Amino acid sequence: MSISDFYERYWQREDGPLADHGFAMAERQQKLQAALASIPPGSAILDAGCGNGEFGVFLAQLGYWVSGVDISESAVVRARSICPAGHFEVASLEHELPFADGTFQAIWCTEVLEHLFGVHATLAHLNRVLASGGLLIITVPYHGLIKNLAIALSGFERHYNPYLSHIRFYTRKSLCMCLRHAGFTVISWGGVGRRWPFWKSHFVVARKTSPPGPRPKIIG
């Protein structure tokens, strides 16, 4: 089964992505709006890994010009139906994106990076289509020492189920490293869902400060 086939099935499940991605929706929207305070309405925003378009609707309501990409055609069809004001295309974030250099003033990427093999390639592609000084706003599942210990003691098999779609697990240190190598500087760090130290996800705002560097060598 190909990656695109996997996510076609993923987005066609009635009990899957809507339940998985719908957590702390109001909190994520509130934090996203605050992070975009310096970006004027009418600016171009990319929803990278847009899923069914729920955040596209929210961004359009804030007055932004919204584009979205997702590897799943089913997800993009849903996004187009609920957010007709947006522009949505089927594309993999791990390959060249169908936009010119510097198209967007901000990129929103929520609960996506944990699903991808080519993390550096993805961040480099996002860097290319982001304007100089533009914002990359992301969420990924939170992993901190206390939460990791709790997972190891009480829910390891469930959390790291090999049949689920998460293949990357980020700490603050590892995510900062990935962003730095891809030309981004973190400007704010927080969490969403639950209370610290059991946040559901990291909530990170980073600024494009340089072109992406080379993919870092594997350390081992």
C-alpha positions as CSV (number, residue, x, y, z in Angstrom):
1,M,0.0,0.0,0.0
2,S,1.3,3.4,-0.9
3,I,1.4,6.4,1.5
4,S,-1.3,8.1,-0.5
5,D,-3.5,5.0,-0.4
6,F,-3.0,4.8,3.3
7,Y,-4.2,8.3,3.8
8,E,-7.1,7.9,1.4
9,R,-8.3,5.1,3.7
10,Y,-7.4,7.2,6.8
11,W,-9.7,10.1,5.7
12,Q,-12.5,7.7,4.6
13,R,-12.7,6.2,8.1
14,E,-15.8,7.5,10.0
15,D,-14.1,7.0,13.4
16,G,-10.6,8.1,12.5
17,P,-9.3,11.5,11.5
18,L,-12.2,13.6,12.6
19,A,-11.9,12.2,16.1
20,D,-8.1,12.3,16.1
21,H,-7.8,15.8,14.8
22,G,-10.7,17.5,16.5
23,F,-9.1,17.8,19.9
24,A,-8.9,21.2,21.6
25,M,-10.2,22.8,18.5
26,A,-11.3,26.1,20.1
27,E,-8.0,26.3,22.0
28,R,-6.0,25.8,18.8
29,Q,-8.1,28.3,16.9
30,Q,-7.6,30.9,19.7
31,K,-3.8,30.4,19.8
32,L,-3.6,30.4,16.0
33,Q,-5.5,33.7,15.8
34,A,-3.2,35.2,18.4
35,A,-0.1,34.0,16.6
36,L,-1.4,35.6,13.4
37,A,-1.9,39.0,15.1
38,S,0.9,40.6,13.1
39,I,-0.3,39.2,9.7
40,P,-2.9,41.6,8.2
41,P,-6.2,40.3,6.8
42,G,-5.9,39.6,3.0
43,S,-2.5,37.9,3.4
44,A,-2.0,34.5,1.9
45,I,-1.9,31.6,4.4
46,L,-1.2,28.0,3.6
47,D,-2.8,25.2,5.6
48,A,-0.2,22.5,5.1
49,G,-1.9,19.1,5.6
50,C,-5.3,20.7,5.5
51,G,-7.3,17.6,6.1
52,N,-11.1,18.2,5.8
53,G,-10.6,22.0,5.7
54,E,-11.9,23.0,9.1
55,F,-9.0,25.3,9.8
56,G,-9.3,26.7,6.3
57,V,-12.8,27.8,7.1
58,F,-11.5,29.5,10.3
59,L,-8.7,31.3,8.5
60,A,-11.1,32.5,5.8
61,Q,-13.4,33.8,8.4
62,L,-10.5,35.8,9.8
63,G,-10.1,37.4,6.4
64,Y,-7.1,35.6,5.0
65,W,-6.6,34.2,1.5
66,V,-6.4,30.5,2.2
67,S,-4.7,27.7,0.3
68,G,-4.4,24.1,1.5
69,V,-2.7,20.9,0.5
70,D,-3.2,17.4,1.6
71,I,-2.0,14.0,0.3
72,S,-5.6,12.6,0.4
73,E,-7.9,13.4,-2.4
74,S,-10.9,12.6,-0.2
75,A,-9.7,15.2,2.4
76,V,-9.3,17.8,-0.3
77,V,-12.8,17.2,-1.7
78,R,-14.2,17.7,1.8
79,A,-12.1,20.9,2.2
80,R,-13.3,22.3,-1.1
81,S,-16.9,21.6,-0.1
82,I,-16.9,23.3,3.3
83,C,-14.5,26.2,2.3
84,P,-15.4,27.3,-1.2
85,A,-13.5,30.5,-0.7
86,G,-10.2,28.6,-0.3
87,H,-7.9,27.0,-2.9
88,F,-7.1,23.4,-2.1
89,E,-4.9,20.9,-4.0
90,V,-3.8,17.3,-3.6
91,A,0.0,17.4,-2.9
92,S,2.5,15.7,-0.7
93,L,4.4,17.9,1.7
94,E,7.4,15.7,1.2
95,H,7.7,16.8,-2.4
96,E,7.8,20.1,-4.2
97,L,4.7,22.2,-3.5
98,P,2.7,23.7,-6.4
99,F,3.3,27.3,-5.3
100,A,5.9,30.0,-6.3
101,D,8.7,31.0,-3.9
102,G,7.6,33.3,-1.1
103,T,3.9,33.0,-1.8
104,F,2.7,32.9,1.8
105,Q,3.0,35.2,4.7
106,A,2.3,32.4,7.2
107,I,1.9,28.6,7.1
108,W,-0.3,26.6,9.5
109,C,0.7,22.9,9.9
110,T,-1.3,21.2,12.7
111,E,-0.8,17.5,13.6
112,V,1.0,16.7,10.4
113,L,4.8,16.4,10.9
114,E,4.5,13.3,13.1
115,H,3.1,11.4,10.1
116,L,6.0,12.1,7.7
117,F,9.2,10.3,6.8
118,G,10.9,13.3,5.1
119,V,10.8,15.8,7.9
120,H,13.7,18.0,6.6
121,A,12.4,17.9,3.1
122,T,9.0,18.9,4.2
123,L,10.3,21.9,6.3
124,A,12.5,22.9,3.4
125,H,9.6,22.9,1.0
126,L,7.6,25.0,3.5
127,N,10.5,27.4,3.8
128,R,10.6,27.9,0.0
129,V,7.0,28.9,-0.3
130,L,7.1,31.1,2.8
131,A,8.0,34.8,2.4
132,S,11.1,36.1,4.1
133,G,10.3,36.7,7.8
134,G,7.1,34.8,7.4
135,L,5.6,32.6,10.2
136,L,5.5,28.8,10.5
137,I,2.9,27.8,13.1
138,I,2.8,24.1,14.0
139,T,1.4,21.6,16.4
140,V,2.8,18.1,16.9
141,P,2.1,15.6,19.7
142,Y,3.8,16.6,22.9
143,H,6.6,14.5,24.4
144,G,8.3,15.7,27.6
145,L,10.1,13.8,30.3
146,I,7.2,13.4,32.8
147,K,4.7,12.5,30.1
148,N,7.1,10.1,28.5
149,L,7.6,8.3,31.9
150,A,3.9,8.1,32.4
151,I,3.5,6.6,28.9
152,A,6.3,4.1,29.5
153,L,4.7,3.0,32.8
154,S,1.0,2.8,31.8
155,G,0.4,3.1,28.1
156,F,3.4,2.3,26.0
157,E,1.8,-0.3,23.7
158,R,-1.2,1.9,23.1
159,H,0.8,5.1,22.5
160,Y,3.3,3.5,20.1
161,N,0.9,1.1,18.4
162,P,2.7,0.2,15.1
163,Y,-0.6,0.2,13.2
164,L,-1.3,3.8,13.9
165,S,-0.1,6.6,11.6
166,H,2.4,8.4,13.9
167,I,6.0,7.7,12.9
168,R,7.8,10.7,14.5
169,F,7.9,11.6,18.1
170,Y,9.2,15.1,18.9
171,T,10.7,16.5,22.1
172,R,11.2,20.3,22.3
173,K,15.0,19.7,21.7
174,S,14.5,17.6,18.6
175,L,11.8,19.8,17.1
176,C,13.9,22.9,17.6
177,M,16.8,21.1,15.9
178,C,14.7,20.2,12.9
179,L,13.4,23.8,12.6
180,R,16.8,25.3,12.9
181,H,18.3,23.1,10.1
182,A,15.4,24.1,7.9
183,G,16.0,27.9,8.3
184,F,13.5,28.7,11.1
185,T,14.0,30.4,14.4
186,V,11.5,29.6,17.2
187,I,9.9,32.7,18.6
188,S,7.3,31.2,21.0
189,W,6.6,27.8,22.5
190,G,3.6,26.4,24.4
191,G,1.1,23.6,24.4
192,V,-2.5,22.8,23.7
193,G,-4.9,20.2,25.1
194,R,-4.7,19.2,28.8
195,R,-2.3,20.9,31.3
196,W,1.5,20.9,31.4
197,P,3.3,18.4,31.8
198,F,0.6,16.3,30.0
199,W,-0.1,18.6,27.1
200,K,-1.7,16.9,24.1
201,S,0.5,18.8,21.7
202,H,3.3,21.3,21.3
203,F,2.2,24.7,19.9
204,V,5.2,26.4,18.2
205,V,5.6,29.6,16.3
206,A,8.7,30.0,14.3
207,R,10.0,32.6,11.8
208,K,11.8,32.0,8.5
209,T,15.2,33.6,9.0
210,S,17.3,31.9,6.3
211,P,17.1,29.4,3.5
212,P,17.1,25.8,4.6
213,G,20.5,24.2,5.2
214,P,21.5,20.7,4.1
215,R,19.8,17.7,5.7
216,P,21.7,16.9,8.9
217,K,23.7,13.7,9.1
218,I,22.4,10.9,11.2
219,I,24.0,10.8,14.6
220,G,24.5,7.4,16.0
